[in-house]
Structure formats: C-alpha cells, structure tokens
Amino acid sequence: MKPYRFINIDEEPTDEQLLQLMQDVALEAKARHDKAHAALFEHIRQMAKSL
C-alpha cells in the first residue's frame, strides 16, 4: 500500500486519492483475510489428524 499523508487540514484529498486509498485498503484487507482463513483451516486439519 502506498503511504498516504493527509496532513493538510486546509485541503481535502481528491476523489482520486480517496478512491486509490480505499482500493489499497480493500486489497490489503482481503490478503489478510485470505491468510487468516488459510491458517484457520490448516489448524482445523491438524486438530482433525490428532483425533
């Protein structure tokens, strides 16, 4: 994700900047979700093997 610095309180970010930020955050959130989902099911598989 690109670093964003909206530190100028006198100037609003452009619609394009906000759109890019939302897209970047959505991609990062999906990647984290996918990683956590895979880890959860791997943990479940390991627990099932030990039964």
ABEGO torsion letter per residue (X at the ends): XBBBBBABAABBBBAAAAAAAAAAAAAAAAAAAAAAAAAAAAAAAAAAAAX
